[in-house]
Amino acid sequence: MFPLRDLNKPLTTPHVNRLLLTVNIVVFIVFWLASFDIVLNTSFANDMVQNFTMYPYEIIHGQRLFTLLTSMFMHDPTSLLAGLFHLGGNMLYLYVFGDNIEDTFGHFGYLVFYLFSGLVASTVYILSVLYTPMLNSLTGLSMSADLTEGLLGASGAIAGVLGAYIVLYPKARILTLIFYGWPIIVPIPAIAFLGFWFVLQWLYVFLGIATGVAYWAHIGGFIAGMILALVFGLGRKKAREVRRRL
């Protein structure tokens, strides 16, 4: 399933969401061009990976904590097809769902919300790696634990956006592209679309599907977004609805 757009027009222009989209895309393009010696060089690309990717081992030891933020804006273009799929999927979800969350939280509030969700997502991922032996013994899984494996991508922060959306706009219709023999477009309630997405993240973890993806970060970001929406977003949403009626 691919979301195309939501039938939930915001009242304000999503300047911050557009900025986040632009920064992620520009960083990827520069990274990709440097990786193939088209602009700058591979040494520059390698330095970007080393300097801005988040490595759990370093965070645990209080080193290079700034990478908790910088890693949110990087998508690995080493494999162009995989990199484009990673970036494109993330940006599609951010484009579809981010504008309404910015409308609810306000421009600055949305930026804080987005970054905080990403930080929580990274923290949950680090904890999942750190306590993998315990998780394996409790669940019978055989997840690997590598504190030196880097994490990059906007997925955790965007998962926070999705978590907030399911709380604030559960009945909003999401125009969704579905391949059922042939492609069709159907409107699906956000609670069904995003609920299905969240369940999938758990299934991927417990079935060991598509290893190499930080599904614990997705889960942590989504829950963080739900909590922030419940605590701070619902009141703002009511004020937004009052403005809509005026």
Wavefront OBJ file of the C-alpha trace (Angstrom):
o trace
v 0.000 0.000 0.000
v 1.237 3.470 -0.901
v -0.379 6.627 0.520
v -0.909 9.268 -2.157
v -2.473 12.063 -0.127
v -4.906 12.614 2.710
v -8.313 14.275 2.446
v -7.508 16.578 5.356
v -6.497 20.049 4.216
v -4.408 22.048 6.719
v -5.241 25.658 7.562
v -1.630 26.848 7.464
v 1.206 26.483 4.975
v 3.540 23.669 6.157
v 6.793 25.617 5.868
v 8.720 23.409 8.317
v 7.533 20.181 6.711
v 8.645 21.473 3.316
v 11.993 22.451 4.823
v 12.459 18.965 6.280
v 11.621 17.413 2.905
v 14.078 19.720 1.146
v 16.950 19.134 3.577
v 16.604 15.354 3.381
v 16.496 15.373 -0.413
v 19.390 17.823 -0.827
v 21.603 15.895 1.605
v 20.868 12.674 -0.285
v 21.666 14.251 -3.662
v 24.965 15.684 -2.412
v 25.810 12.356 -0.769
v 24.988 10.424 -3.954
v 26.884 12.768 -6.269
v 29.936 12.603 -4.026
v 29.711 8.796 -3.792
v 30.099 8.532 -7.559
v 32.711 11.305 -7.921
v 30.283 13.493 -9.865
v 30.517 16.411 -7.460
v 33.185 16.538 -4.748
v 34.542 12.976 -4.297
v 34.122 9.634 -2.561
v 36.369 10.798 0.269
v 33.822 13.520 1.064
v 31.002 10.946 0.996
v 32.932 8.614 3.285
v 33.565 11.484 5.686
v 29.828 12.213 5.750
v 29.127 8.615 6.716
v 31.784 8.543 9.410
v 30.993 11.971 10.848
v 27.194 12.077 10.790
v 25.954 8.468 11.142
v 24.847 7.479 14.632
v 26.711 4.512 16.157
v 25.156 3.081 19.346
v 28.563 2.240 20.837
v 29.588 5.900 20.728
v 26.301 7.190 22.144
v 26.439 4.751 25.056
v 29.897 6.086 25.897
v 28.808 9.719 25.569
v 30.679 10.325 22.338
v 29.486 12.312 19.308
v 26.004 12.809 20.698
v 25.254 15.263 17.889
v 24.900 12.284 15.529
v 21.559 11.537 17.188
v 20.315 14.557 15.207
v 22.470 14.491 12.075
v 21.667 10.846 11.337
v 17.987 11.811 10.913
v 18.807 13.663 7.706
v 20.910 11.013 6.000
v 19.882 8.207 3.655
v 22.615 5.895 2.421
v 23.003 6.154 -1.390
v 25.705 3.455 -1.625
v 23.150 1.385 -3.516
v 21.267 3.919 -5.626
v 18.087 1.863 -5.960
v 17.935 0.992 -2.260
v 18.805 4.556 -1.307
v 16.105 6.016 -3.534
v 13.541 3.569 -2.165
v 14.526 4.436 1.419
v 14.439 8.182 0.798
v 11.352 8.084 -1.421
v 9.313 6.034 1.032
v 10.225 8.267 3.947
v 9.565 11.499 2.070
v 6.227 10.234 0.742
v 4.975 9.521 4.259
v 6.339 12.835 5.545
v 4.671 14.707 2.680
v 1.280 13.033 3.182
v 1.055 13.176 6.976
v 3.396 15.931 8.143
v 1.453 19.017 7.073
v -1.491 18.369 9.398
v 0.763 17.661 12.373
v 2.560 20.949 11.723
v -0.843 22.643 11.455
v -1.744 21.301 14.901
v 1.532 21.930 16.724
v 2.529 25.140 14.965
v 5.720 25.654 12.985
v 8.228 25.742 15.841
v 6.310 23.212 17.907
v 6.279 20.802 14.969
v 10.044 21.093 14.518
v 10.576 20.320 18.212
v 8.083 17.455 17.970
v 9.820 15.986 14.913
v 13.310 16.142 16.382
v 12.180 14.809 19.755
v 10.396 11.873 18.104
v 13.596 11.096 16.214
v 15.638 11.214 19.417
v 13.236 8.848 21.168
v 13.303 6.508 18.170
v 17.107 6.377 18.219
v 17.122 5.821 21.980
v 14.689 2.912 21.699
v 16.815 1.414 18.926
v 19.975 1.683 21.045
v 18.204 0.048 23.997
v 16.922 -2.744 21.750
v 20.489 -3.471 20.630
v 21.923 -3.142 24.126
v 19.375 -5.541 25.593
v 19.096 -7.914 22.639
v 20.315 -10.960 24.657
v 17.581 -10.371 27.228
v 14.939 -9.836 24.523
v 16.036 -13.016 22.783
v 15.777 -15.040 25.987
v 12.309 -13.650 26.743
v 10.873 -14.028 23.243
v 12.840 -16.946 21.825
v 14.025 -14.798 18.933
v 17.533 -14.713 17.533
v 18.005 -11.013 16.860
v 21.586 -9.890 16.383
v 23.220 -7.217 18.510
v 25.908 -5.016 17.005
v 26.619 -1.780 18.828
v 29.038 -0.742 16.080
v 26.424 -0.863 13.299
v 25.441 2.642 12.241
v 21.921 4.046 12.080
v 20.764 6.667 9.601
v 17.493 7.786 8.087
v 14.425 9.831 8.942
v 12.182 6.822 9.587
v 12.091 7.149 13.379
v 11.117 10.827 13.344
v 8.532 10.227 10.603
v 7.113 7.336 12.623
v 6.460 9.956 15.316
v 4.459 11.946 12.759
v 2.419 8.831 11.959
v 1.798 8.145 15.648
v 0.527 11.681 16.176
v -1.673 11.473 13.094
v -3.461 8.316 14.225
v -4.325 10.025 17.521
v -5.337 13.404 16.099
v -7.004 12.391 12.826
v -8.081 8.746 13.082
v -11.059 9.234 10.747
v -9.189 11.177 8.039
v -9.288 9.434 4.679
v -5.997 8.432 3.080
v -6.086 7.963 -0.684
v -4.086 4.758 -1.020
v -2.645 2.985 -4.041
v -3.226 -0.757 -3.741
v -2.107 -3.458 -6.155
v -4.886 -6.026 -6.287
v -4.292 -7.677 -9.630
v -4.135 -4.163 -11.025
v -3.499 -0.823 -9.288
v -6.525 0.791 -7.664
v -6.882 3.873 -5.488
v -9.125 3.606 -2.432
v -9.774 5.929 0.543
v -8.776 4.240 3.801
v -9.353 5.677 7.306
v -6.099 6.759 8.919
v -6.692 4.525 11.928
v -6.807 1.478 9.635
v -3.915 2.513 7.391
v -1.548 3.581 10.161
v -2.698 0.846 12.534
v -1.819 -1.715 9.885
v 1.578 -0.021 9.371
v 2.309 -0.175 13.116
v 1.345 -3.838 13.396
v 3.642 -4.604 10.471
v 6.619 -3.120 12.348
v 6.025 -5.554 15.218
v 5.627 -8.467 12.822
v 8.884 -7.565 11.079
v 10.641 -7.607 14.457
v 9.240 -10.886 15.732
v 9.370 -12.721 12.413
v 12.879 -11.490 11.646
v 11.805 -10.156 8.241
v 13.986 -7.694 6.328
v 16.826 -7.567 8.822
v 19.023 -4.496 8.626
v 16.062 -2.133 9.123
v 15.695 -0.406 12.494
v 12.130 -1.462 13.216
v 12.544 -0.789 16.920
v 13.230 2.839 16.001
v 9.959 2.906 14.052
v 8.076 1.468 17.021
v 9.679 3.874 19.487
v 9.062 6.910 17.286
v 5.422 5.951 16.672
v 4.663 5.530 20.382
v 6.454 8.797 21.179
v 4.327 10.595 18.590
v 1.137 9.122 20.045
v 2.042 10.244 23.562
v 2.999 13.756 22.452
v -0.243 14.049 20.513
v -2.285 12.899 23.510
v -0.539 15.263 25.924
v -0.015 18.350 23.754
v -1.820 17.863 20.460
v -5.478 17.229 21.288
v -5.961 20.636 22.922
v -4.270 22.341 19.984
v -6.469 20.394 17.585
v -9.632 21.665 19.313
v -8.357 25.223 18.957
v -7.664 24.508 15.276
v -11.236 23.288 14.765
v -12.562 26.455 16.388
v -10.523 28.527 13.913
v -11.908 26.452 11.045
v -15.488 27.256 12.073
v -14.814 31.006 12.268
l 1 2 3 4 5 6 7 8 9 10 11 12 13 14 15 16 17 18 19 20 21 22 23 24 25 26 27 28 29 30 31 32 33 34 35 36 37 38 39 40 41 42 43 44 45 46 47 48 49 50 51 52 53 54 55 56 57 58 59 60 61 62 63 64 65 66 67 68 69 70 71 72 73 74 75 76 77 78 79 80 81 82 83 84 85 86 87 88 89 90 91 92 93 94 95 96 97 98 99 100 101 102 103 104 105 106 107 108 109 110 111 112 113 114 115 116 117 118 119 120 121 122 123 124 125 126 127 128 129 130 131 132 133 134 135 136 137 138 139 140 141 142 143 144 145 146 147 148 149 150 151 152 153 154 155 156 157 158 159 160 161 162 163 164 165 166 167 168 169 170 171 172 173 174 175 176 177 178 179 180 181 182 183 184 185 186 187 188 189 190 191 192 193 194 195 196 197 198 199 200 201 202 203 204 205 206 207 208 209 210 211 212 213 214 215 216 217 218 219 220 221 222 223 224 225 226 227 228 229 230 231 232 233 234 235 236 237 238 239 240 241 242 243 244 245 246
